[in-house]
Amino acid sequence: MTGNTQLGLAAALGIATVVLLITWGKVHPFLSLILGSAVLGSVAGLAPEKTISSFTAGVGATVGSVGLLIALGAMIGGLLADSGGAQGLVGAVVARFTGRNLPWAMAGVASLVGIPLFFEVGVVLLVPIVLLVAARGDLPLLRIGIPALAGLSVLHGLVPPHPGPLVAIAALKADLVLTLLFGLLVAVPTVILAGPVYGGFISRYVDARPPRALLPDRALLTTAGAGEHERAPDGRPPSVGAAVATVLLPVALMLARAVGELTLDEGDRTRTVLDVVGTPVVALLAGVLVAMATLGAWVGRSREQVSASLSASLPPIAGILLIVAAGGGFKQTLIDAGVGKLVADAATGASLSPLLLGWLVAVGIRLATGSATVATITAAGIVAPLSAGLDRPTVALLALALGAGSLFFSHVNDAGFWLVKEYFGMTVRETILSWSVMETIISVVGLLGVLLLNAFV
């Protein structure tokens, strides 16, 4: 075989191994990515020791650059959930909106809550609120549920510190702050179209009926208002202002760094300070420390209770960290084998936009594996060499294109599909018409937003 043919076959077999092990063999993605890397290296002609060293180097680099951020983000999310801050934030916002405004309120709240929380955690927290709001407002469930799901999903796929965007940023060596800024710009119209707009449409045709055990009882519907919530089991709920400020603090610090880079001269003392505090690790660490006060000590929680929340937030993300780490190893094996350069040369010859290419690669892997994180990781490894010849804004947009592609058409091989189906009591067909189409809208609108930004930056 010629070199290019061999590399192409190696990439195809490596990815196929991962896909088949996850979808058919039901093997955990962590093990699937390890075995896929072994197949990739063998077929590409890498020596066994080189395959092993490439994989382990990728694992170490990914954990060092991404794992720390994921852990810190999970800690903020854990404190927000355990303190009652998430429920209080949701309740306070929806209490100020009624009727047609409720879907917009839920989309905004879910987007805000979705910044520090992983998608699955956000769903678990928001579903009871969605059911309660829909019942009180006498509205179709999906008219409230789809906006909430859209807000969570868009943030999960496009905005750091979620695993997918962080992995793409690390693999492409993109500017995290610039990616965050662009991601927020793309997220707003994406949430609007996939959330309140599509939710209002599909709720006319799909009548979601959640399990009876999840439905709010009559007492809840006739007593406390939507803005009130029960006392947290280990302290009083934090104020809405404190919860919002805590969630947005890391984002604000990173954006302040970006503003400093644009407006202040290099060497300026203020810019130097902003460069330090706006570093993602420092910004998220500051967020955790502030959360320990605003969502802990200041609302009557003891040091032991705060420590327990921080500890409990880490075990649920262990699987995510392992998948991300193994994905980083798979990505590095792709690069060291020369597959990335092969794709870059092919894209150059075909005059295909790197942004569109990255989105298409992520879409293909997402459809095959059902995992947005695996899709982002693998696609980032394949298109990483393309970033070498791109300017900083375009590299940041390429990371977002991968994130958008990783959300395309969630179906039966995605755990999120079944989570939504069961919580909302829908059939497979109804889940496809609502959830799967919503995810596709997010993916396509996200790509269009990326391409539009690319035309101006």
C-alpha positions as CSV (number, residue, x, y, z in Angstrom):
1,M,0.0,0.0,0.0
2,T,1.1,3.6,-0.6
3,G,1.7,5.7,2.4
4,N,-1.5,7.8,2.0
5,T,-3.6,4.7,1.4
6,Q,-2.2,3.0,4.4
7,L,-2.8,6.1,6.6
8,G,-6.4,6.4,5.3
9,L,-7.1,2.8,6.0
10,A,-5.5,3.1,9.5
11,A,-7.7,6.1,10.4
12,A,-10.8,4.3,9.0
13,L,-10.1,1.1,10.9
14,G,-9.2,2.9,14.1
15,I,-12.4,5.0,14.1
16,A,-14.4,1.9,13.1
17,T,-13.0,0.0,16.0
18,V,-14.1,2.7,18.4
19,V,-17.5,3.0,16.8
20,L,-18.2,-0.8,16.7
21,L,-17.0,-1.4,20.3
22,I,-19.2,1.4,21.6
23,T,-22.3,0.8,19.6
24,W,-22.3,-3.0,19.0
25,G,-20.0,-4.4,21.7
26,K,-21.3,-2.0,24.4
27,V,-17.7,-1.5,25.5
28,H,-17.0,1.6,27.6
29,P,-15.7,4.5,25.5
30,F,-12.6,4.6,27.6
31,L,-11.5,1.1,26.7
32,S,-12.8,1.5,23.1
33,L,-10.6,4.5,22.5
34,I,-7.5,2.6,23.9
35,L,-8.2,-0.4,21.6
36,G,-8.9,1.9,18.7
37,S,-5.6,3.6,19.2
38,A,-3.9,0.2,19.2
39,V,-5.5,-0.7,15.9
40,L,-4.7,2.7,14.4
41,G,-1.1,2.5,15.3
42,S,-0.7,-1.1,14.1
43,V,-2.2,-0.5,10.7
44,A,-0.4,2.8,10.2
45,G,2.9,1.1,10.7
46,L,3.9,2.6,14.0
47,A,6.1,0.5,16.2
48,P,4.3,-0.8,19.3
49,E,6.4,1.3,21.6
50,K,5.8,4.4,19.5
51,T,2.0,3.8,19.6
52,I,2.1,3.4,23.4
53,S,4.3,6.5,23.9
54,S,2.0,8.6,21.6
55,F,-1.1,7.4,23.4
56,T,0.3,8.1,26.9
57,A,1.6,11.5,25.9
58,G,-1.8,12.4,24.6
59,V,-3.4,11.2,27.8
60,G,-1.0,13.2,30.0
61,A,-1.3,16.4,28.0
62,T,-5.1,16.2,27.9
63,V,-5.5,15.6,31.6
64,G,-3.1,18.4,32.4
65,S,-4.8,20.9,30.2
66,V,-8.5,19.8,30.4
67,G,-9.0,17.5,33.4
68,L,-8.2,20.2,36.0
69,L,-10.7,22.6,34.5
70,I,-13.4,20.0,34.3
71,A,-12.9,19.1,38.0
72,L,-13.1,22.8,39.1
73,G,-16.2,23.4,37.0
74,A,-17.8,20.3,38.6
75,M,-17.1,21.6,42.1
76,I,-18.9,24.9,41.3
77,G,-21.8,22.9,39.9
78,G,-21.9,20.7,43.0
79,L,-22.1,23.6,45.4
80,L,-24.7,25.3,43.3
81,A,-26.9,22.2,43.3
82,D,-26.4,21.2,46.9
83,S,-27.0,24.7,48.3
84,G,-30.4,25.0,46.6
85,G,-29.0,27.8,44.4
86,A,-29.9,26.2,41.1
87,Q,-33.5,25.6,42.2
88,G,-33.8,29.1,43.7
89,L,-32.4,30.7,40.5
90,V,-34.9,28.8,38.4
91,G,-37.8,29.6,40.7
92,A,-37.1,33.3,41.0
93,V,-36.9,33.8,37.3
94,V,-40.0,31.9,36.3
95,A,-41.9,33.7,39.0
96,R,-41.5,36.9,37.1
97,F,-42.8,35.5,33.8
98,T,-46.1,34.1,32.8
99,G,-47.8,32.6,29.8
100,R,-45.9,33.0,26.5
101,N,-42.9,34.4,28.3
102,L,-42.3,31.2,30.3
103,P,-40.5,29.3,27.5
104,W,-38.1,32.2,27.0
105,A,-37.5,32.4,30.8
106,M,-36.7,28.7,30.9
107,A,-34.3,28.9,28.0
108,G,-32.4,31.7,29.7
109,V,-32.3,30.0,33.1
110,A,-31.2,26.7,31.6
111,S,-28.4,28.5,29.7
112,L,-27.2,30.2,32.9
113,V,-27.4,27.0,35.0
114,G,-25.8,25.1,32.2
115,I,-22.5,27.1,32.4
116,P,-21.1,25.2,35.4
117,L,-23.3,22.0,35.3
118,F,-22.9,19.0,33.1
119,F,-25.8,18.3,30.8
120,E,-27.1,15.2,32.6
121,V,-26.9,17.0,36.0
122,G,-28.7,20.0,34.6
123,V,-31.5,17.8,33.2
124,V,-32.0,16.1,36.6
125,L,-32.2,19.5,38.3
126,L,-34.4,21.2,35.8
127,V,-37.0,18.5,34.9
128,P,-38.9,18.8,38.2
129,I,-39.0,22.6,37.7
130,V,-40.1,22.2,34.1
131,L,-42.9,19.8,35.1
132,L,-44.1,22.2,37.8
133,V,-43.9,25.3,35.6
134,A,-45.8,23.6,32.8
135,A,-48.5,22.4,35.2
136,R,-48.9,25.8,36.8
137,G,-49.0,27.6,33.6
138,D,-51.3,25.0,32.0
139,L,-48.9,24.8,29.0
140,P,-47.8,21.8,26.9
141,L,-44.8,20.2,28.5
142,L,-42.5,20.4,25.5
143,R,-43.2,24.1,25.2
144,I,-41.3,24.5,28.4
145,G,-39.1,21.4,28.2
146,I,-37.5,22.0,24.8
147,P,-36.3,25.5,25.7
148,A,-34.7,24.1,28.9
149,L,-33.1,21.3,27.0
150,A,-31.8,23.6,24.3
151,G,-30.2,25.9,26.8
152,L,-28.4,23.1,28.5
153,S,-27.3,21.4,25.3
154,V,-26.0,24.5,23.6
155,L,-23.8,25.4,26.6
156,H,-22.7,21.8,26.8
157,G,-21.5,21.7,23.2
158,L,-20.2,25.3,22.6
159,V,-19.1,26.9,25.8
160,P,-16.1,26.1,28.1
161,P,-15.7,24.7,30.8
162,H,-17.6,21.8,29.4
163,P,-15.4,18.8,28.3
164,G,-16.1,18.9,24.6
165,P,-15.1,22.6,24.0
166,L,-12.1,22.2,26.3
167,V,-10.8,19.2,24.5
168,A,-11.2,20.9,21.1
169,I,-9.4,24.0,22.5
170,A,-6.6,21.9,23.8
171,A,-6.2,19.8,20.7
172,L,-6.3,22.8,18.3
173,K,-4.3,25.1,20.6
174,A,-7.1,27.6,20.4
175,D,-7.4,30.7,22.5
176,L,-9.8,29.7,25.3
177,V,-11.0,33.2,26.0
178,L,-11.6,34.0,22.3
179,T,-13.5,30.6,22.0
180,L,-15.6,31.5,25.0
181,L,-16.5,34.9,23.6
182,F,-17.4,33.5,20.2
183,G,-19.2,30.6,21.8
184,L,-21.5,32.9,23.8
185,L,-22.2,35.0,20.6
186,V,-23.2,31.8,18.7
187,A,-25.1,30.4,21.7
188,V,-27.7,33.2,21.9
189,P,-29.4,32.8,18.5
190,T,-28.9,29.0,18.7
191,V,-30.8,28.7,22.0
192,I,-33.6,31.0,20.7
193,L,-34.2,29.1,17.5
194,A,-33.8,25.6,18.9
195,G,-35.5,26.4,22.2
196,P,-38.6,28.7,22.4
197,V,-39.1,28.8,18.6
198,Y,-38.9,25.1,17.9
199,G,-40.5,24.2,21.3
200,G,-43.6,26.3,20.4
201,F,-43.9,24.5,17.1
202,I,-43.3,20.9,18.1
203,S,-45.4,21.1,21.3
204,R,-48.5,21.3,19.0
205,Y,-47.8,17.8,17.6
206,V,-46.1,15.9,20.4
207,D,-48.0,15.4,23.7
208,A,-45.3,14.5,26.2
209,R,-46.7,12.6,29.3
210,P,-44.1,12.1,32.0
211,P,-44.3,9.2,34.4
212,R,-46.9,9.8,37.1
213,A,-44.3,9.6,39.8
214,L,-42.6,12.7,38.4
215,L,-45.7,14.8,38.1
216,P,-46.1,17.5,40.8
217,D,-49.0,16.8,43.2
218,R,-51.9,19.1,43.7
219,A,-50.4,20.6,46.9
220,L,-47.4,21.9,45.0
221,L,-49.6,23.4,42.3
222,T,-51.8,25.4,44.8
223,T,-49.4,26.5,47.5
224,A,-46.0,28.1,47.1
225,G,-45.4,30.3,44.1
226,A,-42.9,29.4,41.4
227,G,-40.4,31.7,42.9
228,E,-40.4,30.0,46.2
229,H,-38.5,26.8,47.1
230,E,-38.1,24.5,50.0
231,R,-35.4,25.1,52.6
232,A,-32.1,23.3,51.6
233,P,-31.5,20.3,53.8
234,D,-28.2,21.7,55.2
235,G,-28.7,25.5,55.2
236,R,-30.8,28.3,53.9
237,P,-30.9,28.8,50.1
238,P,-28.5,31.4,48.8
239,S,-29.9,34.6,47.2
240,V,-30.5,34.7,43.5
241,G,-27.9,37.5,43.1
242,A,-25.3,35.5,44.9
243,A,-25.9,32.4,42.8
244,V,-25.8,34.4,39.5
245,A,-22.6,36.2,40.5
246,T,-20.9,33.0,41.5
247,V,-21.8,31.2,38.3
248,L,-20.7,34.1,36.1
249,L,-17.5,35.0,38.0
250,P,-15.1,32.6,36.1
251,V,-16.7,33.8,32.8
252,A,-16.3,37.4,33.7
253,L,-12.6,37.0,34.7
254,M,-11.8,35.2,31.4
255,L,-13.6,37.9,29.4
256,A,-11.8,40.6,31.4
257,R,-8.6,39.1,30.3
258,A,-9.7,39.2,26.6
259,V,-10.7,42.9,27.0
260,G,-7.3,43.7,28.6
261,E,-5.5,42.0,25.6
262,L,-7.4,44.2,23.2
263,T,-7.3,47.5,25.0
264,L,-4.1,47.6,27.1
265,D,-0.5,47.6,26.1
266,E,1.7,44.6,26.7
267,G,3.5,45.1,30.0
268,D,0.8,47.3,31.5
269,R,0.3,46.4,35.2
270,T,-3.4,46.1,34.9
271,R,-3.1,43.8,31.9
272,T,-0.6,41.7,33.7
273,V,-3.0,41.2,36.6
274,L,-5.9,40.4,34.2
275,D,-3.7,37.9,32.3
276,V,-3.2,36.0,35.6
277,V,-6.7,36.1,37.0
278,G,-8.2,35.5,33.6
279,T,-6.2,32.3,33.1
280,P,-8.8,29.5,33.0
281,V,-7.4,27.5,35.9
282,V,-7.1,30.6,38.1
283,A,-10.6,31.9,37.0
284,L,-12.3,28.6,37.8
285,L,-10.3,28.2,41.1
286,A,-11.5,31.7,42.1
287,G,-15.0,30.6,41.2
288,V,-14.7,27.6,43.5
289,L,-13.3,29.6,46.4
290,V,-16.1,32.3,46.1
291,A,-18.7,29.5,45.8
292,M,-17.4,28.0,49.0
293,A,-18.4,31.3,50.7
294,T,-21.5,32.4,48.8
295,L,-23.0,28.9,48.4
296,G,-21.6,27.6,51.6
297,A,-20.5,29.5,54.7
298,W,-22.7,32.6,54.0
299,V,-25.9,30.5,53.8
300,G,-25.3,28.6,57.1
301,R,-23.5,25.5,55.7
302,S,-20.7,24.1,57.8
303,R,-17.2,23.4,56.6
304,E,-18.0,19.7,56.7
305,Q,-21.0,20.1,54.5
306,V,-19.1,22.3,52.0
307,S,-16.3,19.7,51.9
308,A,-18.9,17.0,51.4
309,S,-20.4,18.8,48.4
310,L,-17.0,19.3,46.8
311,S,-16.1,15.6,47.4
312,A,-19.4,14.4,46.0
313,S,-19.0,16.5,42.8
314,L,-15.9,14.6,41.7
315,P,-16.9,10.9,41.5
316,P,-19.6,11.5,38.9
317,I,-17.1,13.0,36.5
318,A,-14.5,10.2,36.8
319,G,-15.9,8.5,33.7
320,I,-15.9,11.7,31.7
321,L,-12.3,12.4,32.7
322,L,-11.2,8.9,31.6
323,I,-13.0,9.2,28.3
324,V,-11.5,12.7,27.7
325,A,-8.0,11.4,28.6
326,A,-8.3,8.3,26.3
327,G,-9.6,10.6,23.6
328,G,-6.6,12.8,24.0
329,G,-4.4,9.7,23.5
330,F,-6.3,8.6,20.4
331,K,-6.0,12.1,19.1
332,Q,-2.2,12.1,19.6
333,T,-1.9,8.7,17.9
334,L,-3.7,10.1,14.9
335,I,-1.4,13.0,14.7
336,D,1.8,11.1,15.2
337,A,0.8,8.5,12.6
338,G,0.4,11.3,10.1
339,V,-3.4,11.1,9.6
340,G,-3.9,14.7,10.5
341,K,-1.5,15.9,7.8
342,L,-3.2,13.6,5.3
343,V,-6.6,15.2,6.0
344,A,-5.1,18.7,5.9
345,D,-3.5,18.0,2.5
346,A,-6.8,16.5,1.2
347,A,-8.8,19.5,2.4
348,T,-6.4,21.9,0.8
349,G,-6.6,20.0,-2.5
350,A,-10.4,20.0,-2.3
351,S,-10.6,23.6,-1.3
352,L,-12.9,22.7,1.5
353,S,-13.3,25.1,4.4
354,P,-11.6,23.9,7.5
355,L,-14.7,24.9,9.5
356,L,-17.0,22.9,7.3
357,L,-14.6,20.0,7.3
358,G,-14.4,19.9,11.0
359,W,-18.1,20.1,11.4
360,L,-18.7,17.2,8.9
361,V,-16.1,15.0,10.6
362,A,-17.7,15.6,14.0
363,V,-21.2,14.9,12.6
364,G,-20.1,11.6,11.2
365,I,-18.5,10.4,14.5
366,R,-21.5,11.7,16.5
367,L,-24.0,9.7,14.4
368,A,-21.9,6.6,14.7
369,T,-21.0,6.7,18.4
370,G,-23.7,8.8,20.0
371,S,-21.2,10.6,22.2
372,A,-20.7,14.3,21.7
373,T,-17.5,14.2,23.7
374,V,-16.0,11.3,21.7
375,A,-17.1,13.1,18.5
376,T,-15.3,16.3,19.5
377,I,-12.2,14.5,20.7
378,T,-11.8,12.3,17.6
379,A,-12.6,15.1,15.1
380,A,-10.2,17.5,16.9
381,G,-7.4,14.9,16.4
382,I,-8.2,14.5,12.7
383,V,-8.3,18.2,11.9
384,A,-5.7,19.5,14.3
385,P,-3.0,20.0,11.7
386,L,-5.4,22.4,9.8
387,S,-5.1,24.8,12.7
388,A,-1.4,25.4,12.2
389,G,-2.1,27.6,9.2
390,L,-5.0,29.5,10.6
391,D,-5.1,32.8,12.6
392,R,-6.3,32.9,16.2
393,P,-10.0,33.8,15.5
394,T,-10.4,31.1,12.9
395,V,-8.8,28.4,15.2
396,A,-11.3,29.4,17.9
397,L,-14.2,29.2,15.4
398,L,-12.9,25.7,14.3
399,A,-13.2,24.5,17.9
400,L,-16.8,25.8,17.9
401,A,-17.5,24.1,14.6
402,L,-16.4,20.8,16.1
403,G,-18.7,21.4,19.1
404,A,-21.6,22.2,16.8
405,G,-21.1,19.0,14.8
406,S,-20.8,16.9,17.9
407,L,-24.5,17.7,18.7
408,F,-26.0,16.7,15.4
409,F,-29.1,14.4,15.6
410,S,-28.9,12.5,18.9
411,H,-30.6,9.2,18.4
412,V,-30.9,5.7,20.0
413,N,-27.1,5.3,20.6
414,D,-26.9,8.4,22.8
415,A,-27.5,8.1,26.5
416,G,-29.0,11.6,26.5
417,F,-31.7,10.4,24.0
418,W,-33.0,7.8,26.5
419,L,-32.7,10.2,29.5
420,V,-35.0,12.7,27.8
421,K,-37.3,10.0,26.5
422,E,-37.9,8.6,30.0
423,Y,-38.1,11.9,31.8
424,F,-40.7,13.2,29.4
425,G,-42.6,10.0,28.9
426,M,-42.3,10.0,25.1
427,T,-42.1,7.2,22.5
428,V,-39.0,6.7,20.4
429,R,-40.7,8.5,17.5
430,E,-41.8,11.4,19.6
431,T,-38.3,11.7,21.1
432,I,-36.8,11.9,17.6
433,L,-39.3,14.5,16.5
434,S,-38.6,16.7,19.5
435,W,-35.2,16.0,21.1
436,S,-33.3,14.7,18.0
437,V,-34.6,17.5,15.7
438,M,-33.8,20.1,18.4
439,E,-30.2,18.8,18.6
440,T,-29.9,19.0,14.8
441,I,-31.2,22.6,14.8
442,I,-28.6,23.4,17.4
443,S,-25.9,21.8,15.2
444,V,-26.8,23.5,12.0
445,V,-27.5,26.9,13.5
446,G,-24.3,26.7,15.4
447,L,-22.4,26.0,12.2
448,L,-24.1,28.9,10.4
449,G,-23.2,31.2,13.3
450,V,-19.6,30.1,13.1
451,L,-19.5,30.7,9.4
452,L,-21.1,34.1,9.8
453,L,-18.6,35.2,12.5
454,N,-15.8,33.9,10.2
455,A,-16.9,36.4,7.5
456,F,-16.3,39.3,9.9
457,V,-13.2,38.4,11.9
